[in-house]
Amino acid sequence: MLASADERHACGHCEPCLRRRSGQGEAILPDMATASRAVRSVPPGGCQGRTNIESNTTAGGGPPGEGEMETVQEIVVLGGGRQAVRHLACYGKLREELGIGIAAVVDPAEDRRANCRAVLAAAGFDADSSRLVADLEHLDGTLDLDSTVVDVVVPTRLHYSLAAAASQMGARHLIVEKPLAHSLEEAFRFLDLSGTVHVLENYLFSAVTATMLECLESLGSRPFFMRTEFSKDRRPDSSKGRGTSPGYVPHVFTVEMPHQVAVANRMLGSVGHVVDAWDEDMVLPDGTLAGHGEGAIVLMHEGGVTSCHFSSLNGFRHRGATHRTATVYCTDGARVRGRFASTPDLRAGVEVFRNDRRIASHDLTDDSLTRALGGSLEAFRRRQPGPNDVHFGIEVLRIIDRGFQLAAEAR
Ligand SMILES: NC(=O)c1ccc[n+]([C@@H]2O[C@H](COP(=O)([O-])OP(=O)(O)OC[C@H]3O[C@@H](n4cnc5c(N)ncnc54)[C@H](O)[C@@H]3O)[C@@H](O)[C@H]2O)c1
């Protein structure tokens, strides 16, 4: 069996903890409910993961009374880069179901704003009704901030300053891309912001994560080791400055590692502590990006369970294609392996082995980003806590921060 609810509850972010915090007996993780149903309806040999958030509206012990619902209709996206474009496409998928519009996109780069206008139109929004501006200040006094969600999708170094600026303008609902901040110290400062902040940790909302959990629970197996690898060839993007801001290059531990840590903590039911870490630079023809190439963090979780997380952004060193997998090894010879979506078709899968013989296989469609954004919008509307609040963001940063220290010592 996985750790019991009692064994798990120290994290404060797992499902039992959230249930206690919300005072609800039902699961409040909408994605988990969705994925669980998807798995139960699996025909032998394969299943279709659900990609929309329809079941979010039924999670959480029934809808609150009308007076308790928030009106959340407008989105302001801060940043118009690679990830912001993905967010806009996801909002397009949620547009009709949730009745949302994009009030504004903010990016100082004119070409990014022009690109976002095209993306908005392609996503089905009336692009002419959205404001595309260079600075958040241009929106001051123009928005109904009670019904607006501000989605912060800028380089990590700028997360706090822009979230704080939006909060000071009166924003009450904020989504901040992972990792919450570039340092643990700055992550703590989010606690003082007025308004509700959700960290955009899409792998918590992944159908693969949910299906792996369901498989482990139905096997009744106890994990003793977990391994994740989230690798990709980021060299072309990194050489063009993706995710950078003046004086800041994201460390490898802030790119894919937040996802890996979040999945491990969710899957193993407890926040781990770092026992080892190493990193390497990314060497490009025109220079070296310190700590940006590849690295690993090893965690020890409750009950002596170990998890090891490797990430390479170098591509050529390992695999060319984007590769995101998690494998949980159990004491009874069972092994559950998840392959997260890495291609535009969002195909993903989970396989179950016992003593090296494959005993089950689930094909999934894993649109975790849409589900994560939709889950936050629903949680804001229902005034429910999410699994991805500031405390969750701080726990992840605590691990990454310790990883920085141990990796520096190991050099
Ligand atoms: N959840 C995920 O899977 C995932 C994937 C990729 C990136 N991310 C996160 O998304 C964030 C953005 O990454 P990206 O890859 O889009 O980077 P990017 O470099 O492609 O885009 C960042 C954009 O922010 C803009 N910007 C800079 N200063 C700004 C300001 N003051 N106001 C508004 N916009 C400003 C830049 O002009 C740029 O267009 C990072 O925090 C990253 O960690 C998350």
The ligand as a Tripos MOL2 file, in Angstrom:
@<TRIPOS>MOLECULE
LIG
   44    48     1     0     0
SMALL
NO_CHARGES

@<TRIPOS>ATOM
      1 N1          4.7450   24.9250  -16.5330 N.am      1 LIG1
      2 C1          5.5980   24.6520  -17.4980 C.2       1 LIG1
      3 O1          5.6730   23.5300  -17.9830 O.2       1 LIG1
      4 C2          6.4950   25.7430  -18.0190 C.ar      1 LIG1
      5 C3          7.1280   25.5880  -19.2520 C.ar      1 LIG1
      6 C4          7.9320   26.6340  -19.7070 C.ar      1 LIG1
      7 C5          8.1140   27.7960  -18.9400 C.ar      1 LIG1
      8 N2          7.4820   27.8890  -17.7490 N.ar      1 LIG1
      9 C6          7.6380   29.1120  -16.9140 C.3       1 LIG1
     10 O2          7.0610   30.1970  -17.6210 O.3       1 LIG1
     11 C7          7.7670   31.4040  -17.3180 C.3       1 LIG1
     12 C8          8.1050   32.1210  -18.6260 C.3       1 LIG1
     13 O3          8.9570   31.2870  -19.3950 O.3       1 LIG1
     14 P1          9.0110   31.3710  -20.9960 P.3       1 LIG1
     15 O4          9.6350   30.1140  -21.4440 O.co2     1 LIG1
     16 O5          7.7150   31.8050  -21.5530 O.co2     1 LIG1
     17 O6         10.0740   32.5620  -21.1760 O.3       1 LIG1
     18 P2         10.2030   33.5320  -22.4470 P.3       1 LIG1
     19 O7         11.5500   34.1390  -22.3410 O.co2     1 LIG1
     20 O8          9.8340   32.8030  -23.6960 O.co2     1 LIG1
     21 O9          9.0790   34.6400  -22.2090 O.3       1 LIG1
     22 C9          9.1340   35.5830  -21.1720 C.3       1 LIG1
     23 C10         8.4120   36.8290  -21.6680 C.3       1 LIG1
     24 O10         8.2820   37.7370  -20.5740 O.3       1 LIG1
     25 C11         8.4070   39.0390  -21.1260 C.3       1 LIG1
     26 N3          8.6720   40.0250  -20.0900 N.ar      1 LIG1
     27 C12         9.8710   40.4030  -19.5740 C.ar      1 LIG1
     28 N4          9.6940   41.3780  -18.6640 N.ar      1 LIG1
     29 C13         8.3490   41.5960  -18.5870 C.ar      1 LIG1
     30 C14         7.5480   42.4920  -17.8420 C.ar      1 LIG1
     31 N5          8.0850   43.3500  -16.9550 N.pl3     1 LIG1
     32 N6          6.2100   42.4710  -18.0290 N.ar      1 LIG1
     33 C15         5.6560   41.6220  -18.9100 C.ar      1 LIG1
     34 N7          6.3740   40.7560  -19.6560 N.ar      1 LIG1
     35 C16         7.7140   40.7420  -19.4900 C.ar      1 LIG1
     36 C17         9.5240   38.8920  -22.1430 C.3       1 LIG1
     37 O11         9.5230   39.9640  -23.0910 O.3       1 LIG1
     38 C18         9.1610   37.5610  -22.7900 C.3       1 LIG1
     39 O12         8.3270   37.7260  -23.9050 O.3       1 LIG1
     40 C19         8.9720   31.0010  -16.4720 C.3       1 LIG1
     41 O13         8.6780   31.2160  -15.1160 O.3       1 LIG1
     42 C20         9.0970   29.5050  -16.6900 C.3       1 LIG1
     43 O14         9.6260   28.8330  -15.5640 O.3       1 LIG1
     44 C21         6.6820   26.9010  -17.2670 C.ar      1 LIG1
@<TRIPOS>BOND
     1     1     2 1
     2     2     3 2
     3     2     4 1
     4     4     5 ar
     5     4    44 ar
     6     5     6 ar
     7     6     7 ar
     8     7     8 ar
     9     8     9 1
    10     8    44 ar
    11     9    10 1
    12     9    42 1
    13    10    11 1
    14    11    12 1
    15    11    40 1
    16    12    13 1
    17    13    14 1
    18    14    15 2
    19    14    16 1
    20    14    17 1
    21    17    18 1
    22    18    19 2
    23    18    20 1
    24    18    21 1
    25    21    22 1
    26    22    23 1
    27    23    24 1
    28    23    38 1
    29    24    25 1
    30    25    26 1
    31    25    36 1
    32    26    27 ar
    33    26    35 ar
    34    27    28 ar
    35    28    29 ar
    36    29    30 ar
    37    29    35 ar
    38    30    31 1
    39    30    32 ar
    40    32    33 ar
    41    33    34 ar
    42    34    35 ar
    43    36    37 1
    44    36    38 1
    45    38    39 1
    46    40    41 1
    47    40    42 1
    48    42    43 1
@<TRIPOS>SUBSTRUCTURE
     1 LIG1         1 GROUP 0 **** ****
